[in-house]
């Protein structure tokens, strides 16, 4: 039996973002003009850059022992919110109650891939983005010409995503923003006989829907894939799955996607999305991913 190849994907085309250094359980990043220090358990090595550079961080996130707990400390004056760009996409960035900033820079390679799938399809695509967060993957698909249904359980991040849509100059008619529970929504779409040519999935390890619905990756994700199988169009173009902070390998996604798409002719590739130091020797693995593309 041939085992699938594990690919490591980086995003080298950034100008507004840089992984400056990493080590000692942290990473030093540049978001626009700001240097930001955040925890990074994967970075077990020693930093390559001097402590003097790290001390120039505008802010840092100090974690607590509580799950997702912690707080920001501002060392140098910053805007509460600032604009960043990646190629033809513009979006707002800000510190949140967690350590996140509203954008996952390692995903830029996936935004490029999404746009390529939409552009080369040669026809208008209907794309579904589940767990869509602040919507940059939705922006990528819409900018390339797709009509996107964007779904997240948080009204707050959907509003953020709509601000990003306006910043990127994308028509209001290109993205449908929904606040809903992903699993319930997909099952309603089955009953409505809705169909999608591309599906983007970025499920959390644990979360809650807008009405308190509990999401646990290992319990619900297999059923979600099975349900998504029933809303795929007769001529699907792509599937993209990303999973963060779970105890699973890329093989988990490989076999899940292979089963989901078994009725269609295509190719599944899997691996990790990583952040690579621009002028250093280290790369930090951020998440596992799986992609499916149509071969016909």
Backbone as numpy.savetxt, mean C-alpha at the origin, in Angstrom:
# Nx Ny Nz CAx CAy CAz Cx Cy Cz
8.64 -30.62 -8.07 7.79 -29.42 -8.07 8.67 -28.18 -8.07
8.38 -27.25 -8.98 9.12 -26.00 -9.03 8.54 -25.00 -8.04
9.39 -24.44 -7.21 8.95 -23.43 -6.27 8.97 -22.05 -6.92
8.04 -21.16 -6.54 8.05 -19.82 -7.13 9.26 -19.02 -6.69
9.70 -18.12 -7.53 10.82 -17.24 -7.21 10.34 -16.11 -6.33
11.14 -15.76 -5.32 10.83 -14.64 -4.45 11.57 -13.41 -4.95
10.83 -12.36 -5.31 11.41 -11.14 -5.88 11.48 -10.04 -4.83
12.52 -9.23 -4.92 12.65 -8.05 -4.07 12.47 -6.82 -4.94
11.45 -6.02 -4.64 11.14 -4.84 -5.44 11.48 -3.57 -4.69
12.18 -2.65 -5.34 12.50 -1.36 -4.77 11.87 -0.26 -5.62
11.88 0.95 -5.10 11.29 2.10 -5.80 12.36 3.17 -5.98
13.15 3.08 -7.04 14.31 3.96 -7.20 14.01 5.35 -7.78
12.77 5.59 -8.19 12.47 6.81 -8.95 11.96 7.97 -8.10
12.10 7.87 -6.79 11.64 8.94 -5.91 12.55 10.17 -6.00
11.96 11.34 -5.89 12.72 12.57 -5.66 12.32 13.20 -4.32
11.05 13.02 -3.92 10.55 13.62 -2.68 10.73 12.74 -1.45
11.24 11.52 -1.64 11.45 10.61 -0.51 12.82 9.97 -0.61
13.41 9.69 0.56 14.69 8.98 0.61 14.82 8.25 1.94
15.23 6.99 1.90 15.68 6.30 3.10 17.13 6.70 3.31
17.35 7.61 4.25 18.67 8.21 4.44 19.62 7.23 5.13
19.11 6.55 6.17 19.94 5.61 6.92 19.02 4.71 7.73
19.57 3.62 8.23 18.80 2.70 9.07 19.74 1.95 10.00
19.18 1.47 11.10 19.97 0.71 12.06 19.54 0.97 13.48
19.98 0.08 14.37 19.62 0.17 15.79 18.12 0.24 16.00
17.37 -0.47 15.16 15.93 -0.53 15.32 15.18 0.70 14.85
15.81 1.53 14.02 15.16 2.75 13.54 15.52 2.99 12.08
14.75 3.88 11.46 15.10 4.34 10.12 14.97 5.86 10.09
15.89 6.49 9.35 15.91 7.93 9.16 15.50 8.20 7.72
14.40 8.93 7.54 13.83 9.12 6.22 13.64 10.60 5.92
13.67 10.92 4.64 13.36 12.27 4.19 12.03 12.25 3.47
11.08 12.98 4.03 9.78 13.17 3.39 9.70 14.62 2.95
9.89 14.87 1.66 9.97 16.25 1.20 11.24 16.88 1.73
11.09 17.94 2.52 12.25 18.63 3.10 12.49 18.22 4.55
11.70 17.32 5.07 11.78 16.97 6.49 12.49 15.63 6.72
13.38 15.61 7.72 14.00 14.37 8.17 13.17 13.81 9.32
12.82 12.53 9.23 11.93 11.91 10.20 12.52 10.58 10.66
12.54 10.39 11.98 13.05 9.15 12.57 11.87 8.33 13.07
11.84 7.07 12.65 10.74 6.18 13.07 11.30 4.81 13.45
10.58 4.07 14.29 11.03 2.73 14.67 11.03 1.80 13.46
12.01 0.89 13.43 12.07 -0.13 12.39 12.73 -1.39 12.96
11.93 -2.31 13.50 12.47 -3.52 14.13 13.35 -4.36 13.21
13.11 -4.27 11.90 13.90 -5.06 10.94 15.36 -4.61 10.90
15.62 -3.37 11.25 16.97 -2.80 11.12 17.82 -3.16 12.34
18.34 -4.38 12.34 19.10 -4.89 13.49 20.59 -4.54 13.40
21.00 -3.93 12.30 22.40 -3.59 12.07 22.73 -2.22 12.67
23.99 -1.84 12.53 24.44 -0.53 13.00 24.23 0.52 11.90
23.83 1.74 12.24 23.67 2.79 11.23 25.00 3.08 10.52
24.91 3.45 9.25 26.12 3.78 8.48 26.48 5.26 8.62
25.48 6.09 8.85 25.70 7.53 8.91 25.96 7.97 10.36
26.66 9.08 10.55 27.01 9.54 11.90 25.78 9.98 12.70
25.91 9.91 14.01 24.84 10.31 14.91 24.45 11.78 14.69
25.42 12.59 14.27 25.14 14.01 14.04 24.03 14.19 13.01
24.01 13.34 11.98 22.97 13.42 10.97 21.62 13.02 11.56
21.60 11.95 12.34 20.36 11.51 12.97 19.80 12.60 13.90
20.70 13.34 14.54 20.25 14.37 15.49 19.59 15.56 14.79
19.68 15.59 13.45 19.06 16.68 12.69 17.60 16.39 12.33
17.08 15.26 12.78 15.69 14.90 12.48 14.73 15.97 12.98
13.76 16.32 12.15 12.75 17.29 12.56 11.82 16.72 13.62
11.58 15.41 13.54 10.70 14.78 14.53 11.02 13.30 14.58
10.53 12.65 15.63 10.67 11.20 15.75 9.46 10.63 16.44
9.19 9.37 16.14 8.08 8.67 16.80 8.65 7.76 17.86
8.20 7.94 19.12 8.64 7.12 20.23 7.56 6.10 20.55
7.83 4.81 20.32 6.80 3.80 20.58 6.69 3.47 22.06
5.56 2.90 22.43 5.36 2.39 23.79 5.17 0.88 23.70
5.02 0.24 24.84 4.84 -1.21 24.85 3.44 -1.60 24.38
2.51 -0.66 24.34 1.16 -0.95 23.87 1.17 -1.17 22.35
0.26 -2.00 21.89 0.18 -2.27 20.45 -0.16 -0.98 19.71
0.67 -0.62 18.74 0.52 0.61 17.95 0.56 1.87 18.79
1.06 1.76 20.02 1.12 2.92 20.88 2.38 3.73 20.67
2.33 4.97 21.11 3.49 5.84 21.00 3.06 7.27 20.73
4.04 8.13 20.56 3.73 9.53 20.29 4.89 10.19 19.54
4.58 11.29 18.90 5.56 12.05 18.15 6.22 13.10 19.03
7.51 13.32 18.81 8.24 14.43 19.42 8.80 15.29 18.30
8.49 16.57 18.32 8.97 17.49 17.30 10.22 18.20 17.81
11.34 18.02 17.12 12.60 18.64 17.51 12.83 19.97 16.80
12.32 20.08 15.59 12.47 21.29 14.79 11.11 21.61 14.18
10.86 22.87 13.95 9.54 23.30 13.49 9.18 22.66 12.15
7.92 22.19 12.08 7.41 21.54 10.87 6.00 22.03 10.59
5.58 21.90 9.33 4.17 22.09 8.99 3.39 20.89 9.49
2.13 21.10 9.83 1.27 19.99 10.23 0.99 19.06 9.07
1.02 19.62 7.86 0.67 18.87 6.65 1.47 19.46 5.49
1.99 18.60 4.63 2.75 19.11 3.49 2.53 18.21 2.28
2.80 18.78 1.10 2.55 18.08 -0.16 3.80 17.35 -0.63
3.58 16.13 -1.17 4.65 15.38 -1.81 4.17 14.93 -3.19
5.14 14.59 -4.03 4.82 14.12 -5.37 5.62 12.87 -5.71
5.00 12.02 -6.51 5.70 10.91 -7.14 5.25 10.87 -8.60
6.14 11.24 -9.48 5.84 11.30 -10.91 4.58 12.15 -11.14
3.49 11.57 -11.64 2.31 12.37 -11.96 1.26 12.36 -10.84
1.67 11.93 -9.65 0.76 11.87 -8.50 1.18 12.87 -7.43
0.21 13.56 -6.85 0.46 14.49 -5.74 -0.42 14.08 -4.57
0.11 14.24 -3.35 -0.65 13.79 -2.18 -0.14 14.49 -0.93
-1.02 14.55 0.06 -0.72 15.19 1.33 -0.11 14.20 2.31
0.84 14.68 3.10 1.52 13.86 4.10 1.41 14.56 5.45
1.17 13.80 6.50 1.11 14.36 7.84 1.34 13.27 8.87
1.75 13.67 10.07 1.92 12.72 11.15 0.55 12.29 11.67
0.39 11.00 11.92 -0.87 10.49 12.44 -0.65 9.98 13.86
-1.74 9.53 14.48 -1.66 9.03 15.85 -0.78 7.79 15.94
-0.67 7.07 14.82 0.28 5.95 14.76 1.59 6.49 14.21
2.50 5.63 13.83 3.80 6.06 13.30 3.73 6.39 11.82
2.56 6.26 11.22 2.45 6.41 9.77 2.21 7.86 9.36
2.44 8.13 8.06 2.37 9.49 7.53 1.42 9.64 6.35
0.68 8.58 6.05 -0.29 8.67 4.96 0.22 8.20 3.62
1.47 7.81 3.55 2.04 7.28 2.31 3.06 6.21 2.69
3.06 5.12 1.91 4.04 4.06 2.08 4.97 4.10 0.87
6.14 4.73 1.01 7.01 4.98 -0.16 7.43 3.73 -0.91
7.54 2.60 -0.20 7.94 1.37 -0.86 6.92 0.90 -1.90
5.69 1.44 -1.83 4.66 1.04 -2.77 4.75 1.74 -4.12
5.67 2.68 -4.28 5.75 3.42 -5.54 5.95 2.49 -6.73
6.72 1.43 -6.56 6.94 0.48 -7.65 5.63 -0.19 -8.04
4.74 -0.36 -7.08 3.43 -0.95 -7.37 2.52 0.05 -8.07
2.63 1.34 -7.71 1.83 2.35 -8.43 2.22 2.37 -9.90
3.52 2.28 -10.17 3.99 2.22 -11.56 3.40 1.01 -12.27
3.41 -0.11 -11.58 2.91 -1.36 -12.17 1.42 -1.28 -12.46
0.66 -0.71 -11.51 -0.78 -0.54 -11.71 -1.04 0.31 -12.95
-0.33 1.42 -13.07 -0.53 2.29 -14.23 -0.18 1.58 -15.54
0.85 0.76 -15.48 1.24 0.01 -16.68 0.14 -0.98 -17.08
-0.45 -1.67 -16.09 -1.51 -2.63 -16.40 -2.72 -1.94 -17.01
-3.08 -0.78 -16.46 -4.24 -0.05 -16.96 -3.98 0.48 -18.36
-2.81 1.04 -18.57 -2.47 1.65 -19.85 -2.39 0.63 -20.98
-1.75 -0.50 -20.69 -1.54 -1.50 -21.75 -2.77 -2.36 -22.02
-3.79 -2.25 -21.17 -5.00 -3.05 -21.38 -5.71 -2.65 -22.66
-5.58 -1.38 -23.05 -6.17 -0.93 -24.30 -7.68 -0.76 -24.25
-8.24 -0.73 -23.06 -9.69 -0.54 -22.89 -9.94 0.01 -21.50
-11.08 0.64 -21.28 -11.38 1.16 -19.94 -11.52 0.01 -18.94
-10.89 0.15 -17.80 -10.94 -0.90 -16.78 -11.75 -0.44 -15.57
-12.40 -1.41 -14.95 -13.12 -1.20 -13.70 -12.26 -1.82 -12.60
-11.75 -0.99 -11.68 -10.78 -1.43 -10.68 -11.36 -1.25 -9.28
-11.15 -2.24 -8.43 -11.57 -2.19 -7.03 -10.34 -2.14 -6.14
-10.30 -1.17 -5.23 -9.21 -1.04 -4.27 -9.78 -1.21 -2.86
-9.51 -2.36 -2.25 -10.00 -2.66 -0.90 -8.94 -2.32 0.13
-9.36 -1.80 1.28 -8.45 -1.33 2.33 -7.56 -0.23 1.73
-8.18 0.72 1.04 -7.46 1.65 0.17 -6.70 2.76 0.85
-6.89 2.95 2.17 -6.16 3.95 2.95 -6.31 5.33 2.29
-5.24 6.09 2.13 -5.34 7.46 1.60 -5.39 7.51 0.08
-5.46 6.35 -0.55 -5.85 6.30 -1.94 -4.81 6.49 -3.02
-3.54 6.36 -2.72 -2.56 6.65 -3.76 -2.58 5.58 -4.86
-2.83 4.33 -4.49 -2.98 3.30 -5.52 -4.21 3.58 -6.38
-5.26 4.10 -5.77 -6.46 4.48 -6.53 -6.15 5.63 -7.48
-5.36 6.59 -7.01 -4.95 7.69 -7.87 -4.18 7.18 -9.08
-3.27 6.23 -8.83 -2.45 5.69 -9.91 -3.32 5.05 -10.99
-4.29 4.24 -10.56 -5.18 3.58 -11.53 -6.03 4.59 -12.27
-6.60 5.56 -11.55 -7.46 6.56 -12.17 -6.69 7.45 -13.13
-5.47 7.82 -12.73 -4.64 8.69 -13.58 -4.33 8.01 -14.91
-4.24 6.68 -14.89 -3.95 5.92 -16.11 -5.20 5.66 -16.95
-6.40 6.01 -16.40 -7.61 5.89 -17.20 -8.67 4.94 -16.67
-8.42 4.28 -15.54 -9.40 3.35 -14.98 -10.48 4.09 -14.20
-11.64 3.45 -14.05 -12.64 3.90 -13.09 -12.42 3.07 -11.83
-12.29 3.73 -10.70 -11.88 3.05 -9.46 -12.97 3.12 -8.40
-13.25 1.99 -7.79 -14.06 1.94 -6.57 -13.08 1.77 -5.42
-13.00 2.79 -4.58 -12.05 2.83 -3.46 -12.83 2.62 -2.17
-12.38 1.66 -1.36 -13.09 1.34 -0.13 -12.14 1.30 1.05
-12.55 1.95 2.13 -11.82 1.87 3.39 -12.83 2.00 4.52
-12.49 1.45 5.68 -13.40 1.50 6.82 -13.39 2.86 7.52
-12.42 3.70 7.20 -12.26 4.99 7.88 -12.73 6.14 6.99
-13.70 6.88 7.47 -14.16 8.06 6.75 -13.05 9.11 6.67
-12.25 9.20 7.75 -11.19 10.19 7.82 -10.16 10.00 6.71
-9.72 8.76 6.49 -8.71 8.55 5.44 -9.32 8.67 4.05
-10.62 8.40 3.91 -11.27 8.61 2.62 -11.31 10.09 2.26
-11.57 10.94 3.25 -11.53 12.39 3.01 -10.11 12.80 2.62
-9.14 12.25 3.30 -7.73 12.49 2.96 -7.46 12.08 1.51
-7.98 10.92 1.14 -7.81 10.45 -0.23 -8.45 11.37 -1.25
-9.61 11.94 -0.92 -10.26 12.88 -1.83 -9.45 14.16 -1.97
-8.80 14.58 -0.89 -7.88 15.72 -0.98 -6.72 15.39 -1.92
-6.22 14.15 -1.83 -5.14 13.72 -2.72 -5.60 13.69 -4.18
-6.84 13.27 -4.37 -7.40 13.25 -5.72 -7.43 14.65 -6.32
-7.88 15.62 -5.53 -7.91 17.00 -6.01 -6.50 17.51 -6.28
-5.55 17.17 -5.41 -4.17 17.61 -5.59 -3.55 17.05 -6.86
-3.98 15.84 -7.24 -3.45 15.18 -8.44 -4.19 15.57 -9.71
-5.23 16.39 -9.56 -5.96 16.86 -10.74 -6.76 15.78 -11.43
-7.33 14.85 -10.65 -8.11 13.74 -11.21 -9.59 14.05 -11.06
-10.34 13.83 -12.11 -11.78 14.12 -12.12 -12.52 13.40 -11.00
-13.52 14.08 -10.44 -14.35 13.48 -9.39 -15.09 12.24 -9.89
-15.24 12.13 -11.19 -15.99 11.01 -11.75 -15.15 9.74 -11.87
-13.86 9.85 -11.62 -12.97 8.71 -11.84 -12.86 7.76 -10.64
-13.19 8.26 -9.44 -13.04 7.43 -8.24 -14.32 7.50 -7.41
-14.83 6.36 -7.03 -15.98 6.26 -6.12 -15.44 5.93 -4.74
-15.63 6.83 -3.78 -15.10 6.67 -2.43 -16.17 6.08 -1.51
-15.88 4.93 -0.91 -16.86 4.25 -0.06 -16.27 3.96 1.32
-17.07 4.16 2.36 -16.72 3.76 3.72 -17.52 2.50 4.03
-16.85 1.38 4.16 -17.57 0.11 4.32 -16.62 -0.96 4.83
-17.19 -2.06 5.24 -16.43 -3.26 5.60 -16.13 -4.03 4.32
-14.86 -4.36 4.10 -14.45 -4.96 2.82 -15.18 -6.27 2.52
-15.23 -7.15 3.49 -15.82 -8.47 3.25 -17.32 -8.36 2.96
-18.02 -7.53 3.73 -19.46 -7.35 3.51 -19.72 -6.71 2.15
-18.88 -5.74 1.79 -19.06 -5.06 0.51 -18.90 -6.03 -0.66
-17.85 -6.84 -0.63 -17.61 -7.78 -1.73 -18.78 -8.75 -1.86
-19.29 -9.23 -0.75 -20.41 -10.18 -0.81 -21.67 -9.51 -1.36
-21.87 -8.21 -1.08 -22.99 -7.50 -1.69 -22.76 -7.33 -3.19
-21.50 -7.09 -3.58 -21.18 -6.97 -5.00 -21.45 -8.28 -5.75
-21.26 -9.39 -5.09 -21.60 -10.69 -5.71 -23.09 -10.74 -6.02
-23.91 -10.34 -5.06 -25.37 -10.36 -5.25 -25.80 -9.35 -6.32
-25.05 -8.26 -6.43 -25.37 -7.24 -7.45 -24.81 -7.59 -8.81
-24.08 -8.68 -8.89 -23.47 -9.13 -10.14 -22.47 -8.10 -10.69
-21.77 -7.40 -9.80 -20.74 -6.45 -10.20 -19.48 -7.20 -10.61
-18.73 -6.59 -11.53 -17.52 -7.24 -12.02 -16.38 -6.22 -12.11
-15.15 -6.70 -11.80 -13.97 -5.84 -11.81 -12.85 -6.48 -12.63
-12.17 -5.65 -13.41 -11.05 -6.11 -14.25 -9.74 -6.15 -13.48
-9.66 -5.37 -12.41 -8.47 -5.35 -11.57 -8.87 -5.19 -10.12
-8.18 -5.88 -9.24 -8.47 -5.79 -7.81 -7.17 -5.55 -7.05
-7.19 -4.54 -6.18 -6.05 -4.20 -5.33 -6.45 -4.49 -3.89
-5.65 -5.28 -3.19 -5.95 -5.67 -1.80 -4.75 -5.33 -0.92
-5.01 -4.59 0.15 -3.94 -4.27 1.11 -4.48 -4.51 2.52
-4.78 -5.77 2.85 -5.45 -6.06 4.12 -4.52 -5.90 5.32
-5.04 -5.35 6.42 -4.23 -5.24 7.64 -4.16 -6.57 8.36
-3.26 -6.64 9.32 -3.21 -7.83 10.18 -4.46 -7.91 11.03
-4.88 -6.76 11.57 -6.08 -6.68 12.40 -6.71 -5.32 12.20
-8.02 -5.28 12.19 -8.71 -3.99 12.05 -10.18 -4.13 12.34
-10.88 -2.99 12.27 -12.32 -2.98 12.49 -13.00 -2.19 11.38
-14.18 -2.68 11.00 -14.98 -2.00 10.00 -15.70 -0.81 10.61
-16.44 -0.06 9.79 -17.12 1.14 10.27 -18.18 0.86 11.32
-18.68 -0.36 11.39 -19.68 -0.72 12.40 -19.09 -1.69 13.43
-17.77 -1.67 13.56 -17.11 -2.49 14.56 -16.81 -3.91 14.11
-17.00 -4.19 12.81 -16.71 -5.52 12.31 -15.22 -5.84 12.51
-14.95 -7.03 13.02 -13.57 -7.41 13.32 -12.93 -8.06 12.09
-11.74 -7.56 11.76 -10.96 -8.16 10.67 -9.71 -8.80 11.26
-9.52 -10.09 11.01 -8.29 -10.79 11.37 -7.80 -11.52 10.12
-6.57 -11.24 9.74 -6.05 -11.68 8.46 -6.25 -13.18 8.21
-5.76 -14.00 9.11 -5.77 -15.44 8.85 -7.18 -16.03 8.87
-8.08 -15.40 9.60 -9.44 -15.93 9.68 -10.29 -15.54 8.48
-10.11 -14.34 7.97 -11.04 -13.82 6.97 -10.42 -13.73 5.58
-9.11 -13.55 5.47 -8.50 -13.33 4.17 -8.78 -14.46 3.18
-8.67 -15.74 3.56 -8.99 -16.80 2.58 -10.42 -16.69 2.05
-11.37 -16.37 2.93 -12.76 -16.21 2.49 -12.92 -14.99 1.60
-12.17 -13.93 1.89 -12.24 -12.73 1.05 -11.74 -13.03 -0.35
-10.64 -13.77 -0.47 -10.15 -14.14 -1.79 -11.18 -14.97 -2.55
-11.84 -15.87 -1.84 -12.86 -16.70 -2.49 -14.02 -15.84 -2.98
-14.39 -14.84 -2.17 -15.48 -13.94 -2.58 -15.04 -13.05 -3.75
-13.79 -12.56 -3.70 -13.28 -11.73 -4.79 -13.26 -12.49 -6.11
-13.06 -13.79 -6.02 -13.05 -14.62 -7.22 -14.37 -14.49 -7.99
-15.45 -14.25 -7.25 -16.78 -14.20 -7.86 -17.13 -12.83 -8.44
-16.30 -11.82 -8.21 -16.57 -10.51 -8.80 -15.52 -10.13 -9.85
-14.71 -11.10 -10.25 -13.72 -10.87 -11.31 -14.42 -10.95 -12.66
-14.07 -10.03 -13.55 -14.68 -10.02 -14.88 -14.24 -11.24 -15.69
-14.87 -11.43 -16.83 -14.51 -12.55 -17.70 -13.12 -12.39 -18.29
-12.65 -11.14 -18.39 -11.31 -10.88 -18.92 -10.52 -10.02 -17.91
-10.14 -10.62 -16.79 -9.42 -9.85 -15.77 -8.03 -9.45 -16.25
-7.54 -8.32 -15.76 -6.24 -7.80 -16.18 -5.19 -7.97 -15.10
-5.54 -7.67 -13.85 -4.53 -7.78 -12.80 -5.14 -7.95 -11.42
-4.34 -8.55 -10.54 -4.62 -8.65 -9.11 -3.34 -8.23 -8.39
-3.48 -7.40 -7.36 -2.32 -7.00 -6.56 -2.69 -7.12 -5.09
-1.89 -7.89 -4.35 -2.11 -8.07 -2.91 -0.84 -7.67 -2.17
-0.98 -6.87 -1.14 0.13 -6.52 -0.26 -0.28 -6.82 1.17
0.64 -7.36 1.96 0.33 -7.67 3.36 1.47 -7.18 4.24
1.11 -6.40 5.24 2.07 -5.83 6.19 1.92 -6.50 7.55
3.04 -6.61 8.27 3.06 -6.96 9.69 2.34 -8.26 10.02
2.48 -9.24 9.15 1.89 -10.54 9.46 2.98 -11.61 9.43
2.75 -12.68 10.16 3.70 -13.78 10.20 3.39 -14.75 9.06
3.69 -14.29 7.86 3.45 -15.10 6.67 4.53 -14.80 5.66
4.75 -15.72 4.75 5.72 -15.50 3.70 5.00 -15.15 2.41
5.78 -14.78 1.41 5.21 -14.50 0.10 4.54 -15.74 -0.49
4.96 -16.93 -0.04 4.34 -18.17 -0.52 2.86 -18.21 -0.15
2.51 -17.65 1.01 1.11 -17.61 1.44 0.27 -16.89 0.38
0.78 -15.74 -0.08 0.05 -15.00 -1.10 0.07 -15.72 -2.44
1.19 -16.36 -2.76 1.31 -17.05 -4.04 0.22 -18.11 -4.20
0.12 -18.98 -3.22 -0.85 -20.08 -3.34 -2.29 -19.57 -3.20
-2.49 -18.51 -2.42 -3.83 -17.93 -2.32 -4.29 -17.33 -3.63
-3.41 -16.57 -4.30 -3.76 -15.96 -5.58 -3.91 -17.01 -6.67
-3.03 -18.01 -6.67 -3.11 -19.08 -7.66 -4.46 -19.78 -7.59
-4.94 -20.03 -6.38 -6.24 -20.68 -6.22 -7.37 -19.75 -6.64
-7.25 -18.49 -6.27 -8.27 -17.49 -6.62 -8.43 -17.36 -8.13
-7.30 -17.40 -8.86 -7.32 -17.13 -10.29 -7.18 -18.39 -11.14
-7.49 -19.53 -10.58 -7.25 -20.80 -11.27 -8.07 -20.95 -12.57
-9.16 -20.22 -12.69 -10.01 -20.32 -13.88 -9.50 -19.44 -15.03
-8.48 -18.64 -14.76 -8.00 -17.69 -15.76 -6.53 -17.97 -16.08
-6.14 -17.66 -17.31 -4.76 -17.86 -17.73 -3.94 -16.63 -17.37
-2.99 -16.82 -16.49 -2.17 -15.70 -16.09 -0.94 -16.15 -15.34
-0.16 -15.19 -14.90 1.09 -15.47 -14.20 1.06 -14.78 -12.84
1.45 -15.52 -11.81 1.54 -14.98 -10.45 3.00 -14.80 -10.08
3.34 -13.64 -9.57 4.69 -13.40 -9.05 4.56 -12.85 -7.63
5.53 -13.18 -6.79 5.46 -12.79 -5.39 6.83 -12.34 -4.90
6.84 -11.70 -3.74 8.10 -11.29 -3.15 7.89 -10.29 -2.04
8.86 -9.40 -1.88 8.82 -8.38 -0.83 9.05 -7.01 -1.45
8.37 -6.00 -0.92 8.69 -4.62 -1.29 9.62 -4.07 -0.22
10.70 -3.45 -0.66 11.74 -3.03 0.27 12.10 -1.56 0.04
12.60 -0.94 1.09 13.18 0.40 1.00 14.70 0.25 0.98
15.33 0.88 0.03 16.78 0.76 -0.11 17.44 2.10 0.17
18.46 2.09 1.01 19.19 3.32 1.29 19.78 3.85 -0.01
19.58 5.14 -0.25 20.01 5.73 -1.53 21.53 5.65 -1.70
22.26 5.94 -0.64 23.72 5.91 -0.72 24.32 4.99 0.33
23.60 3.96 0.68 24.07 3.04 1.71 24.03 1.60 1.24
24.28 0.69 2.15 24.38 -0.72 1.78 23.19 -1.55 2.23
22.24 -0.94 2.97 21.16 -1.72 3.53 19.84 -1.51 2.80
19.00 -2.53 2.87 17.61 -2.45 2.41 16.74 -3.02 3.51
15.56 -2.44 3.68 14.65 -2.86 4.74 13.40 -3.44 4.10
13.07 -4.68 4.45 11.85 -5.31 3.94 10.64 -4.73 4.67
9.65 -4.27 3.89 8.49 -3.61 4.48 7.23 -4.46 4.43
7.06 -5.27 3.40 5.83 -6.05 3.25 6.04 -7.14 2.22
5.13 -8.10 2.21 5.12 -9.11 1.15 4.04 -8.73 0.14
4.23 -9.17 -1.11 3.26 -8.84 -2.15 3.04 -10.04 -3.05
1.93 -10.01 -3.74 1.63 -10.97 -4.79 0.94 -10.25 -5.95
1.35 -10.58 -7.17 0.76 -9.98 -8.38 0.29 -11.09 -9.31
-0.84 -10.84 -9.94 -1.30 -11.72 -11.02 -1.55 -10.87 -12.25
-1.07 -11.35 -13.42 -1.33 -10.65 -14.68 -1.87 -11.63 -15.71
-2.74 -11.11 -16.56 -3.35 -11.94 -17.59 -2.34 -12.25 -18.69
-2.28 -13.49 -19.13 -1.35 -13.89 -20.19 -1.91 -13.77 -21.58
-3.23 -13.61 -21.69 -3.83 -13.62 -23.02 -3.74 -12.26 -23.70
